[in-house]
Amino acid sequence: MKHASLRLPTFILIEWHPKGTLKASEKRLLLYHGRQSQALAIDGLSTQALAVWPLNAVDWAVLRQLLVA
């Protein structure tokens, strides 16, 4: 929260695995801004992510753009 409040680039990247799955196509990579940390702590992954990708099909160029923008 402190970094985000100072307007420093802060992100949270989560690799999410649905319970009981072994398939990479069902796993997700979720990107959140640091300002969303309190919402994540309170609401968990029901908090809307900035971006979501299937783990086996991450668009790394888009992810990079989001991180450096």
Distance bins in CASP14 RR format, pairs under 12 A and 6 or more apart:
PFRMAT RR
TARGET T0000
AUTHOR 0000-0000-0000
RMODE 2
METHOD distances of the structure
MODEL  1
1 8 0 0 0 0 0 1 0 0 0 0 0
1 10 0 0 0 0 1 0 0 0 0 0 0
1 12 0 0 0 0 0 1 0 0 0 0 0
1 33 0 0 0 0 0 1 0 0 0 0 0
1 34 1 0 0 1 0 0 0 0 0 0 0
1 35 1 0 0 1 0 0 0 0 0 0 0
1 36 0 0 0 0 1 0 0 0 0 0 0
1 37 1 0 1 0 0 0 0 0 0 0 0
1 38 1 0 0 1 0 0 0 0 0 0 0
1 39 0 0 0 0 0 1 0 0 0 0 0
1 40 0 0 0 0 0 1 0 0 0 0 0
1 41 0 0 0 0 1 0 0 0 0 0 0
2 8 0 0 0 0 1 0 0 0 0 0 0
2 10 0 0 0 0 1 0 0 0 0 0 0
2 34 0 0 0 0 0 1 0 0 0 0 0
2 35 0 0 0 0 0 1 0 0 0 0 0
2 37 0 0 0 0 0 1 0 0 0 0 0
3 9 0 0 0 0 1 0 0 0 0 0 0
3 10 1 0 1 0 0 0 0 0 0 0 0
3 11 0 0 0 0 1 0 0 0 0 0 0
3 12 0 0 0 0 0 1 0 0 0 0 0
3 33 0 0 0 0 0 1 0 0 0 0 0
3 34 1 0 0 1 0 0 0 0 0 0 0
3 35 0 0 0 0 1 0 0 0 0 0 0
3 37 0 0 0 0 1 0 0 0 0 0 0
4 10 1 0 1 0 0 0 0 0 0 0 0
4 11 0 0 0 0 1 0 0 0 0 0 0
4 12 0 0 0 0 1 0 0 0 0 0 0
4 32 0 0 0 0 0 1 0 0 0 0 0
4 33 1 0 0 1 0 0 0 0 0 0 0
4 34 1 0 1 0 0 0 0 0 0 0 0
4 35 1 0 1 0 0 0 0 0 0 0 0
4 36 0 0 0 0 1 0 0 0 0 0 0
4 37 1 0 0 1 0 0 0 0 0 0 0
4 38 0 0 0 0 1 0 0 0 0 0 0
4 39 0 0 0 0 0 1 0 0 0 0 0
4 40 0 0 0 0 0 1 0 0 0 0 0
5 33 0 0 0 0 0 1 0 0 0 0 0
5 34 0 0 0 0 1 0 0 0 0 0 0
5 35 1 0 0 1 0 0 0 0 0 0 0
5 37 0 0 0 0 0 1 0 0 0 0 0
5 38 0 0 0 0 0 1 0 0 0 0 0
6 34 0 0 0 0 0 1 0 0 0 0 0
6 35 0 0 0 0 0 1 0 0 0 0 0
7 33 0 0 0 0 0 1 0 0 0 0 0
7 34 0 0 0 0 0 1 0 0 0 0 0
7 35 0 0 0 0 1 0 0 0 0 0 0
8 33 0 0 0 0 0 1 0 0 0 0 0
8 34 0 0 0 0 1 0 0 0 0 0 0
8 35 0 0 0 0 0 1 0 0 0 0 0
9 33 0 0 0 0 1 0 0 0 0 0 0
9 34 0 0 0 0 1 0 0 0 0 0 0
9 35 0 0 0 0 0 1 0 0 0 0 0
9 66 0 0 0 0 0 1 0 0 0 0 0
9 67 1 0 0 1 0 0 0 0 0 0 0
9 68 1 0 0 1 0 0 0 0 0 0 0
9 69 0 0 0 0 1 0 0 0 0 0 0
10 31 0 0 0 0 0 1 0 0 0 0 0
10 32 0 0 0 0 1 0 0 0 0 0 0
10 33 1 0 0 1 0 0 0 0 0 0 0
10 34 1 0 1 0 0 0 0 0 0 0 0
10 35 1 0 0 1 0 0 0 0 0 0 0
10 36 0 0 0 0 1 0 0 0 0 0 0
10 37 0 0 0 0 1 0 0 0 0 0 0
10 50 0 0 0 0 0 1 0 0 0 0 0
10 67 0 0 0 0 0 1 0 0 0 0 0
11 29 0 0 0 0 0 1 0 0 0 0 0
11 30 0 0 0 0 0 1 0 0 0 0 0
11 31 1 0 0 1 0 0 0 0 0 0 0
11 32 1 0 0 1 0 0 0 0 0 0 0
11 33 1 0 0 1 0 0 0 0 0 0 0
11 34 1 0 0 1 0 0 0 0 0 0 0
11 35 0 0 0 0 1 0 0 0 0 0 0
11 36 0 0 0 0 1 0 0 0 0 0 0
11 37 0 0 0 0 0 1 0 0 0 0 0
11 40 0 0 0 0 0 1 0 0 0 0 0
11 49 0 0 0 0 0 1 0 0 0 0 0
11 50 1 0 0 1 0 0 0 0 0 0 0
11 51 0 0 0 0 0 1 0 0 0 0 0
11 63 0 0 0 0 1 0 0 0 0 0 0
11 64 0 0 0 0 0 1 0 0 0 0 0
11 66 1 0 0 1 0 0 0 0 0 0 0
11 67 1 0 0 1 0 0 0 0 0 0 0
11 68 0 0 0 0 0 1 0 0 0 0 0
11 69 0 0 0 0 0 1 0 0 0 0 0
12 29 0 0 0 0 0 1 0 0 0 0 0
12 30 0 0 0 0 1 0 0 0 0 0 0
12 31 1 0 0 1 0 0 0 0 0 0 0
12 32 1 0 1 0 0 0 0 0 0 0 0
12 33 1 0 0 1 0 0 0 0 0 0 0
12 34 1 0 1 0 0 0 0 0 0 0 0
12 35 0 0 0 0 1 0 0 0 0 0 0
12 36 1 0 0 1 0 0 0 0 0 0 0
12 37 1 0 0 1 0 0 0 0 0 0 0
12 38 0 0 0 0 0 1 0 0 0 0 0
12 39 0 0 0 0 0 1 0 0 0 0 0
12 40 1 0 0 1 0 0 0 0 0 0 0
12 41 0 0 0 0 0 1 0 0 0 0 0
12 44 0 0 0 0 0 1 0 0 0 0 0
12 45 0 0 0 0 0 1 0 0 0 0 0
12 47 0 0 0 0 1 0 0 0 0 0 0
12 49 0 0 0 0 1 0 0 0 0 0 0
12 50 0 0 0 0 1 0 0 0 0 0 0
12 51 0 0 0 0 0 1 0 0 0 0 0
12 67 0 0 0 0 0 1 0 0 0 0 0
13 28 0 0 0 0 0 1 0 0 0 0 0
13 29 1 0 0 1 0 0 0 0 0 0 0
13 30 1 0 0 1 0 0 0 0 0 0 0
13 31 1 0 1 0 0 0 0 0 0 0 0
13 32 1 0 0 1 0 0 0 0 0 0 0
13 33 0 0 0 0 0 1 0 0 0 0 0
13 34 0 0 0 0 0 1 0 0 0 0 0
13 40 0 0 0 0 0 1 0 0 0 0 0
13 49 0 0 0 0 1 0 0 0 0 0 0
13 50 0 0 0 0 0 1 0 0 0 0 0
13 51 0 0 0 0 1 0 0 0 0 0 0
13 52 0 0 0 0 0 1 0 0 0 0 0
13 53 0 0 0 0 0 1 0 0 0 0 0
13 55 0 0 0 0 0 1 0 0 0 0 0
13 58 0 0 0 0 0 1 0 0 0 0 0
13 60 0 0 0 0 0 1 0 0 0 0 0
13 63 0 0 0 0 1 0 0 0 0 0 0
13 64 0 0 0 0 0 1 0 0 0 0 0
13 66 0 0 0 0 0 1 0 0 0 0 0
13 67 0 0 0 0 1 0 0 0 0 0 0
14 27 0 0 0 0 0 1 0 0 0 0 0
14 28 0 0 0 0 1 0 0 0 0 0 0
14 29 1 0 0 1 0 0 0 0 0 0 0
14 30 1 0 1 0 0 0 0 0 0 0 0
14 31 1 0 0 1 0 0 0 0 0 0 0
14 32 1 0 0 1 0 0 0 0 0 0 0
14 34 0 0 0 0 0 1 0 0 0 0 0
14 36 0 0 0 0 0 1 0 0 0 0 0
14 37 0 0 0 0 0 1 0 0 0 0 0
14 40 0 0 0 0 1 0 0 0 0 0 0
14 44 0 0 0 0 1 0 0 0 0 0 0
14 45 1 0 0 1 0 0 0 0 0 0 0
14 47 0 0 0 0 0 1 0 0 0 0 0
14 49 0 0 0 0 1 0 0 0 0 0 0
14 50 0 0 0 0 0 1 0 0 0 0 0
14 51 0 0 0 0 0 1 0 0 0 0 0
14 52 0 0 0 0 1 0 0 0 0 0 0
14 53 0 0 0 0 0 1 0 0 0 0 0
14 55 0 0 0 0 0 1 0 0 0 0 0
15 24 0 0 0 0 0 1 0 0 0 0 0
15 27 1 0 0 1 0 0 0 0 0 0 0
15 28 1 0 0 1 0 0 0 0 0 0 0
15 29 1 0 1 0 0 0 0 0 0 0 0
15 30 0 0 0 0 1 0 0 0 0 0 0
15 31 0 0 0 0 0 1 0 0 0 0 0
15 45 0 0 0 0 0 1 0 0 0 0 0
15 52 0 0 0 0 0 1 0 0 0 0 0
15 53 0 0 0 0 0 1 0 0 0 0 0
15 54 0 0 0 0 0 1 0 0 0 0 0
15 55 1 0 0 1 0 0 0 0 0 0 0
15 56 0 0 0 0 0 1 0 0 0 0 0
15 58 0 0 0 0 1 0 0 0 0 0 0
16 26 0 0 0 0 1 0 0 0 0 0 0
16 27 1 0 0 1 0 0 0 0 0 0 0
16 28 1 0 1 0 0 0 0 0 0 0 0
16 29 1 0 0 1 0 0 0 0 0 0 0
16 30 1 0 1 0 0 0 0 0 0 0 0
16 31 0 0 0 0 0 1 0 0 0 0 0
16 32 0 0 0 0 0 1 0 0 0 0 0
16 40 0 0 0 0 0 1 0 0 0 0 0
16 44 0 0 0 0 0 1 0 0 0 0 0
16 45 1 0 0 1 0 0 0 0 0 0 0
16 46 0 0 0 0 0 1 0 0 0 0 0
16 47 0 0 0 0 0 1 0 0 0 0 0
16 49 0 0 0 0 1 0 0 0 0 0 0
16 52 0 0 0 0 1 0 0 0 0 0 0
16 53 0 0 0 0 0 1 0 0 0 0 0
16 54 0 0 0 0 0 1 0 0 0 0 0
16 55 0 0 0 0 1 0 0 0 0 0 0
17 23 0 0 0 0 1 0 0 0 0 0 0
17 24 0 0 0 0 1 0 0 0 0 0 0
17 25 0 0 0 0 0 1 0 0 0 0 0
17 26 1 0 0 1 0 0 0 0 0 0 0
17 27 1 0 1 0 0 0 0 0 0 0 0
17 28 0 0 0 0 1 0 0 0 0 0 0
17 29 0 0 0 0 0 1 0 0 0 0 0
17 30 0 0 0 0 0 1 0 0 0 0 0
17 45 0 0 0 0 0 1 0 0 0 0 0
17 54 0 0 0 0 0 1 0 0 0 0 0
17 55 0 0 0 0 1 0 0 0 0 0 0
18 24 0 0 0 0 0 1 0 0 0 0 0
18 25 0 0 0 0 0 1 0 0 0 0 0
18 26 1 0 1 0 0 0 0 0 0 0 0
18 27 1 0 0 1 0 0 0 0 0 0 0
18 28 0 0 0 0 1 0 0 0 0 0 0
18 45 0 0 0 0 0 1 0 0 0 0 0
18 54 0 0 0 0 0 1 0 0 0 0 0
18 55 0 0 0 0 0 1 0 0 0 0 0
19 26 0 0 0 0 0 1 0 0 0 0 0
19 27 0 0 0 0 0 1 0 0 0 0 0
19 45 0 0 0 0 0 1 0 0 0 0 0
20 26 0 0 0 0 1 0 0 0 0 0 0
20 27 0 0 0 0 0 1 0 0 0 0 0
21 27 1 0 0 1 0 0 0 0 0 0 0
21 28 0 0 0 0 0 1 0 0 0 0 0
21 54 0 0 0 0 0 1 0 0 0 0 0
21 55 0 0 0 0 0 1 0 0 0 0 0
22 55 0 0 0 0 0 1 0 0 0 0 0
23 54 0 0 0 0 1 0 0 0 0 0 0
23 55 0 0 0 0 1 0 0 0 0 0 0
23 56 0 0 0 0 1 0 0 0 0 0 0
24 53 0 0 0 0 0 1 0 0 0 0 0
24 54 1 0 0 1 0 0 0 0 0 0 0
24 55 1 0 1 0 0 0 0 0 0 0 0
24 56 1 0 1 0 0 0 0 0 0 0 0
24 57 0 0 0 0 1 0 0 0 0 0 0
24 58 0 0 0 0 0 1 0 0 0 0 0
25 53 0 0 0 0 0 1 0 0 0 0 0
25 54 1 0 1 0 0 0 0 0 0 0 0
25 55 1 0 0 1 0 0 0 0 0 0 0
25 56 1 0 1 0 0 0 0 0 0 0 0
25 57 1 0 0 1 0 0 0 0 0 0 0
26 54 1 0 0 1 0 0 0 0 0 0 0
26 55 0 0 0 0 1 0 0 0 0 0 0
26 56 0 0 0 0 1 0 0 0 0 0 0
26 57 0 0 0 0 0 1 0 0 0 0 0
27 52 0 0 0 0 0 1 0 0 0 0 0
27 53 0 0 0 0 1 0 0 0 0 0 0
27 54 1 0 0 1 0 0 0 0 0 0 0
27 55 1 1 0 0 0 0 0 0 0 0 0
27 56 1 0 0 1 0 0 0 0 0 0 0
27 57 0 0 0 0 0 1 0 0 0 0 0
27 58 0 0 0 0 0 1 0 0 0 0 0
28 45 0 0 0 0 1 0 0 0 0 0 0
28 49 0 0 0 0 1 0 0 0 0 0 0
28 51 0 0 0 0 0 1 0 0 0 0 0
28 52 1 0 1 0 0 0 0 0 0 0 0
28 53 1 0 0 1 0 0 0 0 0 0 0
28 54 1 0 0 1 0 0 0 0 0 0 0
28 55 1 0 0 1 0 0 0 0 0 0 0
28 56 0 0 0 0 0 1 0 0 0 0 0
28 57 0 0 0 0 0 1 0 0 0 0 0
28 58 0 0 0 0 1 0 0 0 0 0 0
29 49 0 0 0 0 1 0 0 0 0 0 0
29 50 0 0 0 0 0 1 0 0 0 0 0
29 51 0 0 0 0 1 0 0 0 0 0 0
29 52 1 0 0 1 0 0 0 0 0 0 0
29 53 1 0 1 0 0 0 0 0 0 0 0
29 54 1 0 0 1 0 0 0 0 0 0 0
29 55 1 0 1 0 0 0 0 0 0 0 0
29 56 0 0 0 0 1 0 0 0 0 0 0
29 57 0 0 0 0 1 0 0 0 0 0 0
29 58 1 0 1 0 0 0 0 0 0 0 0
29 59 0 0 0 0 1 0 0 0 0 0 0
29 60 0 0 0 0 0 1 0 0 0 0 0
29 62 0 0 0 0 0 1 0 0 0 0 0
29 63 1 0 0 1 0 0 0 0 0 0 0
29 66 0 0 0 0 0 1 0 0 0 0 0
30 36 0 0 0 0 0 1 0 0 0 0 0
30 40 0 0 0 0 1 0 0 0 0 0 0
30 44 0 0 0 0 0 1 0 0 0 0 0
30 45 1 0 0 1 0 0 0 0 0 0 0
30 46 0 0 0 0 0 1 0 0 0 0 0
30 47 0 0 0 0 1 0 0 0 0 0 0
30 48 0 0 0 0 1 0 0 0 0 0 0
30 49 1 0 1 0 0 0 0 0 0 0 0
30 50 0 0 0 0 1 0 0 0 0 0 0
30 51 1 0 0 1 0 0 0 0 0 0 0
30 52 1 0 1 0 0 0 0 0 0 0 0
30 53 0 0 0 0 1 0 0 0 0 0 0
30 54 0 0 0 0 0 1 0 0 0 0 0
30 55 0 0 0 0 0 1 0 0 0 0 0
30 58 0 0 0 0 0 1 0 0 0 0 0
30 63 0 0 0 0 0 1 0 0 0 0 0
30 66 0 0 0 0 0 1 0 0 0 0 0
31 40 0 0 0 0 0 1 0 0 0 0 0
31 47 0 0 0 0 0 1 0 0 0 0 0
31 48 0 0 0 0 0 1 0 0 0 0 0
31 49 1 0 1 0 0 0 0 0 0 0 0
31 50 1 0 1 0 0 0 0 0 0 0 0
31 51 1 0 1 0 0 0 0 0 0 0 0
31 52 1 0 0 1 0 0 0 0 0 0 0
31 53 0 0 0 0 1 0 0 0 0 0 0
31 58 0 0 0 0 1 0 0 0 0 0 0
31 59 0 0 0 0 0 1 0 0 0 0 0
31 60 0 0 0 0 0 1 0 0 0 0 0
31 62 0 0 0 0 1 0 0 0 0 0 0
31 63 1 0 0 1 0 0 0 0 0 0 0
31 64 0 0 0 0 0 1 0 0 0 0 0
31 65 0 0 0 0 0 1 0 0 0 0 0
31 66 1 0 0 1 0 0 0 0 0 0 0
31 67 0 0 0 0 1 0 0 0 0 0 0
31 69 0 0 0 0 0 1 0 0 0 0 0
32 38 0 0 0 0 0 1 0 0 0 0 0
32 39 0 0 0 0 1 0 0 0 0 0 0
32 40 1 0 0 1 0 0 0 0 0 0 0
32 41 0 0 0 0 0 1 0 0 0 0 0
32 43 0 0 0 0 0 1 0 0 0 0 0
32 44 0 0 0 0 1 0 0 0 0 0 0
32 45 0 0 0 0 1 0 0 0 0 0 0
32 46 0 0 0 0 0 1 0 0 0 0 0
32 47 1 0 0 1 0 0 0 0 0 0 0
32 48 0 0 0 0 1 0 0 0 0 0 0
32 49 1 0 1 0 0 0 0 0 0 0 0
32 50 1 0 0 1 0 0 0 0 0 0 0
32 51 0 0 0 0 1 0 0 0 0 0 0
32 52 0 0 0 0 0 1 0 0 0 0 0
32 66 0 0 0 0 0 1 0 0 0 0 0
32 67 0 0 0 0 0 1 0 0 0 0 0
33 39 0 0 0 0 1 0 0 0 0 0 0
33 40 0 0 0 0 0 1 0 0 0 0 0
33 47 0 0 0 0 0 1 0 0 0 0 0
33 48 0 0 0 0 0 1 0 0 0 0 0
33 49 0 0 0 0 1 0 0 0 0 0 0
33 50 1 0 1 0 0 0 0 0 0 0 0
33 51 0 0 0 0 0 1 0 0 0 0 0
33 66 0 0 0 0 1 0 0 0 0 0 0
33 67 0 0 0 0 0 1 0 0 0 0 0
33 69 0 0 0 0 0 1 0 0 0 0 0
34 40 0 0 0 0 1 0 0 0 0 0 0
34 41 0 0 0 0 0 1 0 0 0 0 0
34 47 0 0 0 0 0 1 0 0 0 0 0
34 49 0 0 0 0 0 1 0 0 0 0 0
34 50 0 0 0 0 1 0 0 0 0 0 0
34 67 0 0 0 0 0 1 0 0 0 0 0
35 47 0 0 0 0 0 1 0 0 0 0 0
35 50 0 0 0 0 0 1 0 0 0 0 0
36 42 0 0 0 0 0 1 0 0 0 0 0
36 43 0 0 0 0 1 0 0 0 0 0 0
36 44 0 0 0 0 1 0 0 0 0 0 0
36 45 0 0 0 0 0 1 0 0 0 0 0
36 46 0 0 0 0 0 1 0 0 0 0 0
36 47 1 0 1 0 0 0 0 0 0 0 0
36 48 0 0 0 0 1 0 0 0 0 0 0
36 49 0 0 0 0 1 0 0 0 0 0 0
36 50 0 0 0 0 1 0 0 0 0 0 0
37 43 0 0 0 0 0 1 0 0 0 0 0
37 44 0 0 0 0 0 1 0 0 0 0 0
37 47 0 0 0 0 1 0 0 0 0 0 0
38 44 0 0 0 0 0 1 0 0 0 0 0
38 47 0 0 0 0 1 0 0 0 0 0 0
39 45 0 0 0 0 0 1 0 0 0 0 0
39 46 0 0 0 0 1 0 0 0 0 0 0
39 47 1 0 1 0 0 0 0 0 0 0 0
39 48 0 0 0 0 1 0 0 0 0 0 0
39 49 0 0 0 0 0 1 0 0 0 0 0
40 46 0 0 0 0 1 0 0 0 0 0 0
40 47 1 0 1 0 0 0 0 0 0 0 0
40 48 0 0 0 0 0 1 0 0 0 0 0
40 49 0 0 0 0 1 0 0 0 0 0 0
40 50 0 0 0 0 0 1 0 0 0 0 0
41 47 0 0 0 0 1 0 0 0 0 0 0
43 49 0 0 0 0 0 1 0 0 0 0 0
45 52 0 0 0 0 0 1 0 0 0 0 0
49 63 0 0 0 0 0 1 0 0 0 0 0
49 66 0 0 0 0 0 1 0 0 0 0 0
50 62 0 0 0 0 0 1 0 0 0 0 0
50 63 0 0 0 0 1 0 0 0 0 0 0
50 65 0 0 0 0 0 1 0 0 0 0 0
50 66 1 0 0 1 0 0 0 0 0 0 0
50 67 0 0 0 0 1 0 0 0 0 0 0
50 69 0 0 0 0 0 1 0 0 0 0 0
51 58 0 0 0 0 1 0 0 0 0 0 0
51 59 0 0 0 0 1 0 0 0 0 0 0
51 60 0 0 0 0 0 1 0 0 0 0 0
51 62 1 0 0 1 0 0 0 0 0 0 0
51 63 1 0 0 1 0 0 0 0 0 0 0
51 64 0 0 0 0 0 1 0 0 0 0 0
51 65 0 0 0 0 1 0 0 0 0 0 0
51 66 1 0 0 1 0 0 0 0 0 0 0
51 67 0 0 0 0 0 1 0 0 0 0 0
51 69 0 0 0 0 0 1 0 0 0 0 0
52 58 0 0 0 0 1 0 0 0 0 0 0
52 59 0 0 0 0 0 1 0 0 0 0 0
52 62 0 0 0 0 0 1 0 0 0 0 0
52 63 0 0 0 0 0 1 0 0 0 0 0
52 66 0 0 0 0 0 1 0 0 0 0 0
53 59 1 0 0 1 0 0 0 0 0 0 0
53 60 0 0 0 0 1 0 0 0 0 0 0
53 61 0 0 0 0 0 1 0 0 0 0 0
53 62 0 0 0 0 1 0 0 0 0 0 0
53 63 1 0 0 1 0 0 0 0 0 0 0
53 66 0 0 0 0 0 1 0 0 0 0 0
57 63 0 0 0 0 0 1 0 0 0 0 0
58 64 0 0 0 0 0 1 0 0 0 0 0
58 66 0 0 0 0 0 1 0 0 0 0 0
59 65 0 0 0 0 1 0 0 0 0 0 0
59 66 0 0 0 0 1 0 0 0 0 0 0
60 66 0 0 0 0 0 1 0 0 0 0 0
60 67 0 0 0 0 0 1 0 0 0 0 0
61 67 0 0 0 0 0 1 0 0 0 0 0
61 68 0 0 0 0 0 1 0 0 0 0 0
62 68 0 0 0 0 0 1 0 0 0 0 0
62 69 0 0 0 0 0 1 0 0 0 0 0
63 69 0 0 0 0 0 1 0 0 0 0 0
END
